[in-house]
Amino acid sequence: MVIFLMFSGLFATVAAQDKIVLGFSQVGAESEWRTANTESIKNAVANDPRIELKFSDAQQKQQNQIKAIRSFIAQGVDVISFSPVVQTGWTTVLEEAKAAGIPVVLTDRKVDSDESLYVTLVGSDFVEEGRKAGAWLAQAMNGQANIVELQGTVGSAPAIDRKAGFEQIIQHFPNLKIIRTQSGDFTRSKGKEVMESFLKAEGENIDALFSHNDDMAIGAIQAIEEYGLKPGEDIKIVSIDGVRGAFEAMIQGKLNCTVECNPLLGPQLVEIVKGVVDGKEFPKYIPVKENIYVQSQAKEVFSERKY
Ligand code: AHR
């Protein structure tokens, strides 16, 4: 019996040592999208006996992410992964991870550091999402609209790229004009607050809203209703993510279109992490497949939505 216990204890130690320790630094919990992304990562790891997760929430602050990454390095984790809150300012900490021999996998958002400092990025093509939103709006408004824009977190990859993609399209329509643009930091409360200020300044001069995510659009919908206008009718709205809240708003006729940004990256991340440890090679960018949904499809598609 004693021998068996000693043996099984030894086995347990070896098995524990064999686990791949993944340190993951998440942006925060700013949106429905982010909650789904966190759940997807936690569930995928929980379902994989080879990986143990150390999870840290940065509350949308870069300094918290850098601190978490340094702590992962000090703990000697096997792989570090993070979704960078902003695009710049990562080179030093990435060099520290490289010097410690710890591979880094980026999820969701890119960094502007040298590619040699990370293994791969798995995430969406934000420029393409912005283009899809622009193309939908140009068609829906027959090439003529005063647009207000709610941008995501200042300096974040999705805010920079979605704006760029949207502008690539609307520049071909001289009568599509962005009359106000400001960051709502990807949150509902800020989206509402900024939309209130747009309405105060422009009132019924606003024909359309381009929101860099659904949460800000949902906040803006409240602001538009409180102002006495009808969201989705008086002001056409296109946003990005495709979360359930957006589908509910479309079913109610308050949102016109959402461009999908898939947060369910957990299973892909788990496969990449195991592959990295097993010495597999990866391309520097692994895209995620995405769709676009309009109001008329919302009811039919709603029950299939996974986030
Ligand atoms: O990086 C993805 C973006 O971050 C999502 O569009 C947004 O909702 C989230 O906060």
Residues whose N, C-alpha, C, O or C-beta is under 5 A from the ligand:
A	BS01	AHR	E30 S31 W33 R34 D108 P158 F186 H212 N213 I240 D241 C261
